[in-house]
């Protein structure tokens, strides 16, 4: 802890620090602030005048930024926050933010103002935006500006990347050499009206398709998925092919109209333009401060010339390029473009930077929610997206509501959906059309529809053509000829265990004691592929949707409800078609034999997880019929109870074997809601409890998936739809290990199994153990990579097939075909291998294409689920707040810190400058360990200031309180006296 004597010094430094913040925005950012001001500009200016203005960092520009942020706050919150993990231990988006650039002059001023080393920062009493400039993240939290009529300043709004009608061949009407920092002059009226006047290029033309193809083959270009930092949207990244640090795309221009999630091709910039960072973790945004750069590199980047681009006629086919690129990327990670950078003598590290030269595939939907703003004397309105990574869009007035031009104030809080129709290389704003008026911002249904549209979730009703593929004669019964082809298991004791609200019951279980003391254990999965025939309209829509999407209040199904909830769902006391895997297993969990085949079952009861848990917790109890759902009379309750107990014993042994064999499970807390049945508004919320009944089902599903993966790969080594989980990024693991060592956390990151053991043995045993584990789990999830579907014939090296978290060589998804299309493909492969299904018409390329679609849709579905939860919790805070809770610090930056709110399991960032009653704060970083000392103004002036040290695992008291912006809430840090310290 720093001594109190620094407080006076910090107060002396307030003015220099303030001026430092005001000038800390990079030059490129200021350029685009100017571009955005074109909407409110009253007169046209020449390019030379514009560039002159760009070079001076005026106080007026800073004011524009503050006004822009105020407008953004008034409009509503961005939708991008930390992404949680699913059951496959798939990593979430990084919690931390990343840093913009900083000119040499700025660095000198910063050193002049600092009291100690580069790792010590002292900041005086928080000031309002009227008095002090704020850095990127702080601007999000600033109070509203009074000048609400000023257009919102947002670089991402001007150039972050739309070109939905871009020529696939990269042609441009005016190819020319451009400088990296060049931009068009402020748009005149002709330009905004789409006139044909002379225009300057804002973005450089795309490379020719042939050049892209050759560049990829030669290793001169790199292909990857663009990830834009949601907290600092002028920063973006793509994965490095050498699995080292991500490649950094600095600023809006170099993204060249690509949007978050797009598959792009980039060209590495010269080394003197690479980013200088202090450590590997800085590459992934663990600091609020502007990252420091070598002055020469910064200067050269600002003046760097863009190479000339050949834009001749192309004969190659884009789809072929996409296919080749994807195949090449899967088959061979490729050689590093250059040797990985080594640390410089001063401990700094170089991170490669790049620019986008081609968009291979536009993954982003190009549809966004946002608000309309009226522009006097313009033939268009300005659309401001809620997601600030998306640019502003000019929408023709004739496409706006009829009375918008005369009564724009009526639409201030109305949420719209806008689709981008064009984004020209010589234009500063996208063009688009309104797709729908959603309703008032902050209401659940309009916000939900906006989320679904933005993330390209098809929530429309199924067409008549699709419904025509369903059985016509209802109620449907199994045809006698089909019954003859299957194993008849209808008399067996088979039951389902699912959430109490579930209606799409994919899986059922059975467990029968054999005379020799072993068990016959069965996993029975709905035979969806019987109803979804290959290549018909139903198959096409299921393939496109790829997954059901689960929201708090509803499900967007992959298949028509007749299938999801009736014909395929393994409802009790009803004959259903299934695909079964049946093992002979010892009580210790050793598998003696296995059988796959199509079957018919009749579930005897629909148990919830709570029912099964009650049976596990009371092995001697005789359950009455009133305590359970309806049970088939031929199967006594006691028989079902004993089957559950036997499965529990076997599952515990299987689980122990799995983890002793080196598997990993990274659990993250999940928030669940109780809803009013009529209004569907949240009445309460709680952290979902993962119990033994959940583990029972999970173990058997994992066993079935692993068995199926091995079977289909053995039968179809070139066609199997599998699921791999690459190991975590080595550089980030090393950084995390160093941080944990410095924090005194005894953790072993050498393997999945070692990590799992560490997480379950090193965090104590008290009421906060769960939350310490959650904090550490979050830290450990950052180096993790996403699990991916793939076709086995595309990857030649079978070592790459491995699932890191499960620690198995082969894995797939077989157990949820009602809600996942990948499982339907696996069922077809399985049926074909057993000679009990139609001949497969699949090729390796088709399976891989479907695998890629499933990956994309799974990622989007997961994000939508998280956003739905955030939406409902925001409403809950608004309706029931303020809410008090303990919170545990899970990450410390230099001007803010992240907390896990213990009572609700949500994560929030607290900005030091927004803490009421705080006199000053002091950041100190020793090695990888970061801590903040908060100095509270004493309530009694005769007493000394109260100091509070914030570091990882620190417990604090917070209050969650709704903001004025719709659906947004803040975590307010309470004075340490409030918790008795």
PyMOL commands that set and color helices and strands:
alter all, ss='L'
color gray80, all
select helices_A, chain A and resi 6-12+14-22+27-40+47-55+59-75+104-113+136-141+155-159+189-192+209-218+253-255+271-273+280-284+295-303+318-331+397-399+408-411+444-454+464-467+480-484+528-531+537-545+561-567+609-617+625-627+637-660+692-715+730-743+752-759+769-781+798-801+821-833+844-880+912-914+976-979
alter helices_A, ss='H'
color red, helices_A
select strands_A, chain A and resi 120-123+221-225+227-228+235-238+247-250+263-268+275-277+349-351+354-361+367-373+380-385+393-396+414-422+430-440+487-488+494-498+507-513+519-526+549-550+555-556+575-585+591-602+606-608+671-675+682-687+721-725+787-791+883-892+896-901+906-911+918-926+929-936+946-950+955-962+969-973
alter strands_A, ss='S'
color yellow, strands_A
deselect
rebuild
show_as cartoon
